[in-house]
Amino acid sequence: MPSAAASAAFVLPPEQDPIAQLRDEFAIPTNKQIGATAVGAELEDEPCTYMAGNSLGLMPKRAKKLVQEELDVWSIRAVEGHFDHPYERPWVSIADNVTPLLAEMIGAKEAEVACMSTLTANLHLMLNTFYRPTKERFKILCEAHAFPSDQYAFASQVASHGFNPKEALIELPPRTGEYSLREEDILDVLALEGESIALVLFPGVQYYTGQVFSIQAITKAAKEHGCICGWDLAHAVGNVPLALHDWNVDFAVWCTYKYLNSGPGGISGLFVHESWNGQPIRNAGWWGHDPVTRFDMPPTFSAIPGAQGFQQSNPSVLTTVALLGSLQVFKEAGGMAPLRARSVRLTGYLDALIRRSRFWVPPSRAASYTSARPSVTIITPIGAARGSQLSLLLLPTGKGIMQQVLQGMKERGVLGDSRKPDVIRLAPCALYNSWGDVERAVAVLEEVLDEVEREGVAANVVVPAEEKIRSSVQTTVAII
């Protein structure tokens, strides 16, 4: 049972928790639907405890409705739907429905935002534009063990300019025995090597640890040293408040299927600060052309001012309206300020309950943990340096405990996700998770760890194929 003190410190009573009612806006799989085999028959048709919104957000019911509407329009209007649309969403300007809402989410002007393409494709577009190395200034400062898609993009871009990635990439790791990067270490590298650094690019939130980076401070320091500063916001947008325009960020890219709930493979977005208006478009496409003359098919490209000039092809209508359905719910919630306030409480409650577990080990002891007893620690920083996600490190490492715990939790109706070899990520999302979800997740975690302690690590843990995919570091599909 959760402690009264922890509950009082974090849980809001219904009359003070209006966002809680938005849970009904989402389709939550039942225990039976996710294959939970260790729940009672009376719980089979109850909603599962979904804590994997950092990987794939739940489906907004409005998204389903809007997608169905567009399928219906396709069936009755066909090509005419581009300009003659019964719901006043002509396909030729479909992204205009989401651009203002995305701009609010990231703290930008509408002209600084484009809803388009996929995260890694957008990252390459931005690198093609902003990574302009010289003989003296050619390095990219990034984190060690960045998400692989980012690593591949950095290395291929550096190589395309004739530089050796081993010399041009400054990949900064955490200090020995620590799990997160210290901001002071980033600033120290900028001070030491700033004159040789062309580009600084970090994640807004680190996918493995859940660390929130200080975008404003790092951007300011990078620019003081003459560096371009961009951000991968895959785990930040919809998770933590952003003010990209005011923070003077040069560019940013993100996906929308995590905290923005746009669905698997959903459309992505990019930001380019207005100070870069007029920057040459090096990978032009017809959807970035001035819409006034776009359908005149002129031979010379005339870019839309701002970020939308980087558009290449017309956006997917179905993925765009799926995102629209989610952004409407964000708008109804009041935007990121109240959602962040609720998120801090939800994740704080999760943290507090895990720390009360008899299997808890402080993070400072995790690196030197040698006991065979199954235990858990949290490698996500505390305070403002965390968002919704907590990354749980299962101890002792390298013994297969994580896989067994993840499987045991799923069998009991709790869905998190994992990163090999030893981390389970749990992310209570402010739009749809409840205080009861948090309590259930921790109770099940305790139950499974107790089982592992009694019976030992199973030698024959069967991880279904979809779990293997979800647990592995993705390379082909950017599920960060």
N, C-alpha and C positions, 0 to 999 in steps of 0.2 A: 504494500500500500504506500502511496506517496505520502511524504511527511506533511503535516499541517503547515510547518514553517515554509517549506518550499512552495506549497500550493498558495499560501497567502502572499508570498513574495512575487509570484508570477501570474497566477491564473486570474483572469478577469471575470467578474460576474456577468451574466447575460445582458443585463441592462447597460453595462459599460463596454460591451463587446459587439457592436453592430456589424462588424465585418464577418463575424461568425456565420451569419445567415447566408453569406455568399457561397458557402459550402454547397448549397443546393443548386448552384449554377453549374456544377461539375458532375460528370459521370464518374462514379467511383466503382471500380470492379468489386465484385463480391469475393468472399473467401473461396467459394466454389470455382469461380471463373479464373482465379489465379492458380488454382491447383493446390490450395491449402488442405492437406490431408490429415492434419492433426488437430482440427477444430471439431467441436461437437456438432451434431446434426442440426441443432437449433441455431448455430452460427453460420451455417453454410451460405445462406442467402443474405447475410449481413455484409456491409461494406468492409473490405480489407483495410488494413492500416498502411496507407500508402505514404512512404517517406522517401521517394525517389524522384521528386520533382526537379532536383538538380540535374537529372539525367534526361527525363522526359516528363513534362508537365501533364497533368490530367486533361482530359478532353472537356472544354467548355461546351455546355449544351447549346449555347448560341452558335458556336462554330459549326456544329452539326447542322443546325437549322440554316445557316447562311450558305454552307456548301451545298446543301440540298436545293436551296433556292437557285443557286447558279447552275446546277445540273438541270433543273427544270427550265431555266431560261435558255440554256443550250439546246434543249430538246424542242422548244417552241419558237425560238427566234434564230437559232443557228448563227450565222455570221453577222446578222443584224444586231446581235447582242452587244457588239462593240460600240454601237452608237445609240441604239434604241433599246432601253432596258426598263422592264416594268417596275423594278425596285429602285430606280434612279441611281444605279451603280454601273454606268456604261463601262465596258471592259477597257476601252481605250484610256480611261483615266482611273482605273480601279485602285491604283496605289495612292491616289489622292485621298482616299477614305482613311488610310492608316498613317500617312505621313505626319499629320498634326498630332496624332496620339503618340507616335514614336518620339516626336520632338519633345513632347512633354515628359516622356519617360526618361530621356537622357539629358534633359536640360539644354536644349539646342533650339536654334531657329529652324523653321520649316525648310528653308532653302539649304540648310546644312545637312539634311538627312535624305537618304535614298533607301527605299525598301526594294531590295533586289537580290537575286542570285543566291549564292551560298557563302558560308563564312570563309572558307579557304580561297575560293575564287576571288572574293572581295579583298582578302588579305593580299593576294598577288597583285590585284589592281592598285592597291595602295602602295605596295612596295615598288611596283614599276614606276609609280609617280614620285614617291618621296625618298626612296633610297637612291641617291645620286652620288655615289662614292667618288672621291678623288684619291690621288696618290697619297695625300697626307691624311685625309679624313675618310676612312672606308669601313670602320668597324660597326658592328651592331651589338649593343648591350641588351642582353636578355637574361632570363633565368635558366639555370641548369635544369634539365628534366622538364622543360616546357612540354606542353601537349605535343605529341609527335607531328601532327599536321603543321603546327607553327615551326617546329624544328626543320622539317623538310622544306618549308617555304623559305626560311632564312638561308639555309645552306644552298638551295638551288638559285636563289637570287644573287647571293654572294658569288657563286661560281660563274653565273652568267655574265658577271662584270670582270671575270678574270682573276678573282681573288681566291685564296685558299681558305675554306671555311674554318680550318683549325687555327688560322691566324686572324681571321676577320670577325669571328664570333666570340664575344666575351660572355661566357655562360656562367652566371654567378650562382654558386650553391649556398645553402644555409651553412652556418658554422658547424663544426664537428659536434655531434651529439644533439643538434637542434634540428627542428623540422621546418621552420619558416625562415624566410629571408628577413634580415633586419634592414629597416629603412636606412639606417646610418651606413650600412655596408654598401648599399646602392649609391648613396651620395658620395661616399669616399671614392668609389671607382670613378664616378663622374669627375670628381675633383682631380684625380690622378691621371686619368686617360681621356678626359673630355675633348681635348683638341684632336684626338684621332678617331672619335666616335661620330659617325654620320647619323645613326638612328638609335633611339632607345625604344624598346617595345616590351612591355610586360602585360600580364593578364590583370584585369581589374580584380578578379578573384581567382586564386590558384585552384585548379580543378582537383588536385589530389588532397591538399591539406585544408582547403576552404579559407585560406588566408586572404583577407581584403587588403589590397595595396592602397597606399595614399596617393591617389592619382594626382591630386592638386600639387602636393609637395614635390613629387618626383618629376612631374611635367615642368614645374617652375625651375627646378635645378637643372634639368636637361637643357632647357632653352637658354638658361644663363651661360651654359657652356657651348652654345651654338649648335646644339643637336636638335634634330627633328624628333618629336615624341608622339608615338602612337600607342594604341591600346587594343587588346583583344578582350572584349567585354562579354564573351559567351556565358560566363557564370556570374556576371555582375548585373546585366540589364534585367529589370524586374525583380532583382534581389536586394540591391542597395540603392539609395538615392544617388543620382548623378547630376553633374552640372558642367557638361563638357565645354559649352561655349564660355562660361565664366572662368573655367579653369585653364582656358587657352590651349586645350588639347589640339594637336594638329590634325589627327585623324583617328578613327576608331572603327572596328568591325565587330559584328556579333551575329549569333544565330538567334532563333526565336522559339525553339521547341523545348527549351528547359523551363525557366521561370515564366516565360511569356506564353507557354501553353499553345503553340501554334500547330502542334502535331509533328509526327516523325518526318524528318527531312524538310521541315517548313522553310519558308522563304527567310532570307537574312536581311541585314541592313548595314549601312555604313554612314559615317559622319565625316565631313570635311569642314574645318573651321572656315568661316567666311573670309578670314584674312588671306586665304589661298585662292580666292575667286580669280579666275583668269589663268590658273595653272593649266598648261597644255594637257589635253586628254590623250594619253599615249596608246590607249586601247579602245578607240571609239567604236560605238555601235549605234544603230539608227534610233534606238529608244532614248539615247542621250541627246539627240538632235532637237532643236527648237520645235515644239509641237505645232507652232503656227504653220511651218512649212514642211513638217515631217512627211506628210503624205503627198507632197509635190515631188518627192524623191529627188532632191537636188544632188548633184555630184560632190558638192563641197560640204563638209561637216560644219555645223554651227551649233556649238554646245549650249545646252541649257545652263544658265549661270548657277554655280554652286554644286552641291553634291550630286544632284540629279543628272548633271552632264556626264557622270560616269556610268549611267545606265547603258546597257548594251542591247538587250532584247526585252520584249514586252514581258511583264511579270506574269507568273502563273496566277490565274484568277482564283483557283480553288485554294491554293495555299495562302493567298493574300486575304481572302475573306475568312479563312480559319483563324488567321491572326487577328483580324478585325473583331471577331467574336470574343476573343480573350481580352483585347484592349478595351472593349466596351465595359467588361467587368472591372478592369483596373480603374477605369474612369468612375464607375459607380462606387468603388471603394474609397474614392477621394484622392487617388494617386499614391505616390510612393511614401509620403510622410507618414500617414496613418498605418500603412502596410508595414513600413520599417519598424514602427513602434510595436506593432503586434508581433512581428518577426523576432524582435529582440526578446520579448517575453517567452515566446514559444521555444526558441532555441536555448534561452537561459534556463527554462524549466527542464528541458531535456538534459542539459549539462548538469544541473543540480541533482537530478534523480540518478544519473549515471554515477556521479561522484559519491553517492550514498551506497552504491553497490558494494557487496563484500568482495567483489572481484576487481575493484578499482585499484589502479596503480598510478601514482602521480606521474605526469609526463617527464619530470626530471629524473625519474628512476627507470624509465622505459628502455633507454639505450643500454643500460647495464643489467637488464633483467635476465636472470639465469634460472629461475625456478621453473619446474615443469608444470606448475599449477596454472590452469588457464586464467587469464586476466585481461583487463581492458584498460586502455588509457585514451585520452583525447589529444590529438596532435594539432588541432585547430587553435589558433591564438584566441585570446579572450578579448572582451570589450569591443571597441570599434573595428578591430582587425578581424572580425568574423561577420559573416552574413547568416543565411539560414542554415547552411550545412555544418554538420560536425563530422569530422573524420575520426573514426574509432580504429585504433591500432590494437589488433588482437595479439596477445602475448602468451607464450614465448613465440617470437617470430620464426617463420620458416618451418613450422611444424604442421601446417595444414589446418590450423584451428579456424582461421577465417572462413574457409570454404564450408566447414561443418556448421559453423554458427550461422552463416548466411542461409544455408539450406534449411537448418532447423527453424530459423525465423520465418522463412517463407512457408514452411509446412504449417506454421501456427498463424499464418495470415498477416505477417508483417513484411512488407516489401521495401528493402533498401537496395543499394547497389554496392559494388565492390571494385577495388582496384588492387591487382596483384602486387605483392604477394600476400599482404596481411591487413589491408584496410577495408573497412565497411563504412560507406558514407550514408548518413541519415540526414534528411533535410525537411524539417517541418515547414511547409509553405503557408504564408499568412493568409492567402486567399481561400484555402480549402482545408487545411489541417486543423484539428481540434485539440484541446487540452487532453481529452481522452485518448487521442491518437498517441500523444507523447507518453502518457502513462502506460498504455498498452505496449508500445514499442520497448520500453525499458523493462517492464515485467516479463516480456517474452525473451528479451536478451538475457535477463537473469536466469530464467528457466532453462534456456539452452546452455548457458555456461555451466549451470549446475549439473546438467546432464553430461556435458563433456568431462567435467571433473569426476563424476561418478564412474563413467564408462570408458574414459580415455578417448583419444582421437581415433575415429573410425578409420580403418585402413582401406575401406571400400566406399568412401563417400562418393556418391554418384552425382556429378554436377551436370544437369541437363544442358543440351547444346546451347539453348538461348542464354543460360547463365554463364557458360564459358565465354560467349560473345560479349555479354555485358560486363564480365569481370576483366576481360583482357584489355590491354591498351589498344584502342582502335587505331588502325592505320588507313584503312580504305574509306570508311565512313566516319566523319568527324563527330563522334558522340563523345564530347569532352566532359 
